[in-house]
Amino acid sequence: MSLILDQSASISHLTKDIDNSDKESFKVDLGLTNVAINIQPAAAEDTILSDGVFAQTWIAFVTQSGIRAGDLMTITSNQDRTFVVKGVEYWDMLDLPHYELTLTEFVETEKS
């Protein structure tokens, strides 16, 4: 039995800027590139429990460890999609260990 991991993602952690210690920015974790992932719309219960917004909250499944709440996830198979990791939960059921991530879709808006 295996998970259906049909997309790939790149994970970025928030780190202090080398040039300015008062500034932080997201840097891609080279150990967390090309992470196999499956993303699905969150059910109404999951959206409410995570204090999410309908149609902007997602559940993802991965087998890779090292992803933390607050990380930025870019779907490398579709560069237009970026998510913020809101929560990470480890599951070890039916000989199928995996992590369940709660995601919020991140949409950048242009400043005028």
N, C-alpha and C positions, 0 to 999 in steps of 0.2 A: 504494500500500500504506500502511496506517496501523495504529496500535495501537488496540486496543479499550480505551478508557479509560471505564469504566462507572460510576465513583463520583467524588465530589469530596471534597477534604480541605483542612484548614486547618493550617498549619505554625506551631509556636511554637518560638522559640529561648530558651535559658537566658540570662538577662541579670541584671546586678547591679540590686538594688533601689535606687531613687532615694533613698528615705528612710534606708536602712541599707546601707552599703557591704559589710557582713559577710554580707548576706543575698542570695540569688539566687532568681529565680522565672521561670517560663515566661511569655513575652509573645508574643502572636500577631504574626507578621510580616505587615503589611498588604499587602505585595507577594506573599505566598504564601498567599492565601486563594482558595478555589474552584479548587484545583489538580486537574486531571483525573488520575485514577489507576486502575490495575487492581491488585487485591490477590489473591494466590493462596496456598494453603498451600505451605510450603516442602517440597521433597523431603527425604528422609532425609539425603542427602549434604549438602545446604545447611544443614540443622539441625545436623549434627555439625560441619561446618567453621566455623560461626558460633558454636559453643559454646552453641547454643540448646536449648530444651526442646521435645520433641515436642508438637504441637498448639498451641504458643504462638509458633512461629516462622513468619513469612510472608515472601513475596517480593512486591515491588510494582514496578510499571513506571510511570514518569512521563516527560514531555518537558520539564518545568520545571526549570531549574537553581536553585541557591541552597539546596538542602536539604542539611543536614550531619548527620554522625553525632552522636547525642546529642539531636537535635531531638525534639519531641513532635508527633505527627500525630493530629489528630482528624478522623474521617470525618464530614463535615458532612451527608452524606445519611443517616447513622445515628449520632446523638450518643452512643450507648452504646459505641462502639468507639474506643479510643485506643491508639496504638502508639508505641513508642520506636524511633527510627531507629538501628540498630546499625552499618550500613555503607551506603556509596554507591559505585556503580561505573558509569562511563560506557561506553556501547556505541555504536559507529557502524558498524553492519553492514547490508548490503543497502539502503543509502539510507534507513535507518530509525533515525536517532540517538535515543537515549533513555538514561535512567538506571535502573539496577536497584537497588532498595533492599532491604536485609535489615531486617526489622522484628520486634520482640517485642511481643506483645499486652500492654498495660498495664492492669491491673485494680486499681482502688483498693479497699481494704478499710476498712470502718469500724472506728475504734478504740473499744474499750469502756472 
